[in-house]
Amino acid sequence: MRDIIIIIALLSLAIGLRLSAGRLPKKLGAFAFIGAMGYVGYTVTHSWIGIMIAGIFWALLPLFFIYLKRRTESYPLTPRPMNNFAQVDETFFPHASAYRSQLEDLGFDDIDEQSWQWLDAQQHHRFLWHPEHHTVASICLCEQEKIAFSFVIFHSELADGTTIKTTNYPFSCPLIHPSNSRWSHAPCEEKHIPAILKTHEKAIARHNTSPCSLRLPDPEEITKKWCDELEKQALYNLSKKLIKTENQKFTYTPLGYLFLWSQAVKDFIRLC
């Protein structure tokens, strides 16, 4: 009975920490879950071996589900354009209207919009830009696994072609980013556009550059360039042997499954 009470207490602590507002308590909550599973193993075996088995089982469980989900899935090497602008209802996506209002208040102007089917998600991007900041902002309205959400990406390009992107996207990327594409992440609960833009500016500063050394985006090339970057990312992952191709479609390799597993573990611990 005492063991059951301890397990329930650990699980309650883990849930409480995960539901808290701070990022550190959320991460501690992930370790509390692991501790609870480890104690379950100890309760059954009364040895350290039981703790190790329970820990390994808990750690590898996401890999099992990832393999079951992805083993029969194939994805186009290039994003598939979708002509469904008229069907996109901004009010259906949380925070999307607020993102647009905040960007317009900061002086960002509309450029273009485009919808793509990419991996498991349907993404509708609304592009805005600020010539003085040499920065493009994309409000992404995303439907993924029957979940609708929105996020923002700030994009700037250095003189040497390196791109710097900052986002509050709530998940880790399912593909490796090329070496000339540098990403930084704001917390997914951060909905204040000036704060995300400040994070983006700090990312630019870390590369010892200034707005004057950034390339001025070409509004007419934004959507094409965005699509090209996604294709280059897929080809980069092909060169790293995370994916394999057949008939212009790709599937994940065993190494790719391990990468997806590491991303899932990272998301579990980080929780945004």
Backbone hydrogen bonds, N-H to C=O, Kabsch-Sander energy under -0.5 kcal/mol:
donor,donor_aa,acceptor,acceptor_aa,energy
5,I,1,M,-2.2
6,I,2,R,-2.2
7,I,3,D,-2.5
8,I,4,I,-2.6
9,A,5,I,-2.4
10,L,6,I,-2.6
11,L,7,I,-2.5
12,S,8,I,-2.4
13,L,9,A,-2.4
14,A,10,L,-2.6
15,I,11,L,-2.6
16,G,12,S,-2.4
17,L,13,L,-2.5
18,R,14,A,-2.4
19,L,15,I,-1.6
20,S,17,L,-1.1
26,K,22,G,-1.3
27,K,23,R,-2.0
28,L,24,L,-2.5
29,G,25,P,-2.1
30,A,26,K,-1.3
31,F,27,K,-1.5
32,A,28,L,-2.0
33,F,29,G,-2.0
34,I,30,A,-1.8
35,G,31,F,-2.5
36,A,32,A,-2.2
37,M,33,F,-2.3
38,G,34,I,-2.5
39,Y,35,G,-2.1
40,V,36,A,-1.7
41,G,37,M,-1.9
42,Y,38,G,-2.0
43,T,39,Y,-2.5
44,V,40,V,-1.8
45,T,41,G,-2.2
46,H,42,Y,-3.0
51,I,47,S,-1.1
52,M,48,W,-2.3
53,I,49,I,-2.7
54,A,50,G,-2.5
55,G,51,I,-2.5
56,I,52,M,-2.8
57,F,53,I,-2.7
58,W,54,A,-2.5
59,A,55,G,-2.3
60,L,56,I,-2.5
61,L,57,F,-1.3
64,F,60,L,-1.5
65,F,61,L,-1.7
66,I,62,P,-2.7
67,Y,63,L,-2.3
68,L,64,F,-2.1
69,K,65,F,-2.1
70,R,66,I,-2.7
71,R,67,Y,-2.1
73,E,70,R,-1.3
75,Y,250,F,-2.4
77,L,248,Q,-1.9
80,R,117,Q,-2.0
82,M,115,S,-2.4
84,N,82,M,-1.4
87,Q,84,N,-1.2
88,V,84,N,-0.6
88,V,85,F,-1.3
89,D,87,Q,-0.6
90,E,88,V,-0.7
92,F,89,D,-1.8
93,F,90,E,-1.4
96,A,93,F,-1.7
99,Y,95,H,-2.4
100,R,96,A,-2.1
101,S,97,S,-2.3
102,Q,98,A,-2.5
103,L,99,Y,-2.4
104,E,100,R,-2.4
105,D,101,S,-2.1
106,L,102,Q,-1.3
107,G,104,E,-1.2
108,F,103,L,-2.4
109,D,129,W,-2.5
111,I,127,F,-3.0
112,D,127,F,-0.8
114,Q,125,H,-2.1
115,S,82,M,-0.6
116,W,123,Q,-3.1
117,Q,80,R,-2.2
118,W,116,W,-0.6
118,W,121,A,-2.6
121,A,118,W,-2.0
122,Q,143,E,-2.3
123,Q,116,W,-3.1
123,Q,121,A,-0.6
124,H,141,L,-2.4
125,H,114,Q,-3.2
125,H,123,Q,-0.6
126,R,139,I,-2.1
127,F,112,D,-2.8
127,F,125,H,-0.6
128,L,137,A,-3.0
129,W,109,D,-2.3
130,H,135,T,-2.3
133,H,130,H,-0.7
134,H,130,H,-1.0
135,T,130,H,-1.5
136,V,155,H,-2.7
137,A,128,L,-3.2
138,S,153,I,-2.7
139,I,126,R,-2.5
140,C,138,S,-0.7
140,C,151,F,-2.8
141,L,124,H,-2.8
141,L,139,I,-0.6
142,C,140,C,-0.7
142,C,149,F,-2.9
143,E,122,Q,-2.3
144,Q,142,C,-0.5
144,Q,147,I,-2.7
145,E,120,D,-0.7
147,I,144,Q,-1.2
149,F,142,C,-2.4
151,F,140,C,-1.7
153,I,138,S,-2.1
154,F,166,T,-2.9
155,H,136,V,-3.0
156,S,164,I,-2.2
158,L,162,T,-3.3
159,A,213,S,-0.8
161,G,158,L,-1.9
163,T,180,N,-2.6
164,I,156,S,-3.1
165,K,182,R,-3.0
166,T,154,F,-2.0
167,T,184,S,-1.8
168,N,152,V,-1.2
181,S,178,P,-1.9
182,R,163,T,-3.1
182,R,180,N,-0.5
183,W,181,S,-0.5
184,S,165,K,-2.3
186,A,167,T,-2.7
188,C,272,C,-0.8
190,E,187,P,-2.0
191,K,189,E,-0.8
193,I,191,K,-0.8
195,A,192,H,-0.8
196,I,192,H,-1.7
197,L,193,I,-2.8
198,K,194,P,-2.0
199,T,195,A,-1.8
200,H,196,I,-2.0
201,E,197,L,-2.4
202,K,198,K,-2.0
203,A,199,T,-1.8
204,I,200,H,-2.0
205,A,201,E,-2.2
206,R,202,K,-1.8
207,H,203,A,-0.5
207,H,204,I,-1.3
208,N,205,A,-1.9
209,T,204,I,-0.8
213,S,210,S,-2.0
214,L,211,P,-1.3
215,R,157,E,-3.0
221,E,218,D,-2.0
222,I,218,D,-0.6
222,I,219,P,-0.6
225,K,221,E,-2.7
226,W,222,I,-2.4
227,C,223,T,-2.1
228,D,224,K,-2.5
229,E,225,K,-2.1
230,L,226,W,-1.5
231,E,227,C,-1.9
232,K,228,D,-2.5
233,Q,229,E,-2.0
234,A,230,L,-1.9
235,L,231,E,-2.2
236,Y,232,K,-2.3
237,N,233,Q,-2.0
238,L,234,A,-1.7
239,S,235,L,-1.9
240,K,236,Y,-1.3
241,K,238,L,-1.2
242,L,237,N,-2.4
243,I,237,N,-0.9
244,K,251,T,-2.6
246,E,249,K,-2.8
249,K,246,E,-1.0
250,F,75,Y,-3.3
251,T,244,K,-2.4
253,T,242,L,-2.2
257,Y,253,T,-2.3
258,L,254,P,-1.8
259,F,255,L,-1.9
260,L,256,G,-2.6
261,W,257,Y,-2.4
262,S,258,L,-2.3
263,Q,259,F,-2.1
264,A,260,L,-2.2
265,V,261,W,-2.5
266,K,262,S,-2.1
267,D,263,Q,-2.4
268,F,264,A,-2.1
269,I,265,V,-2.2
270,R,266,K,-3.0
271,L,267,D,-2.9
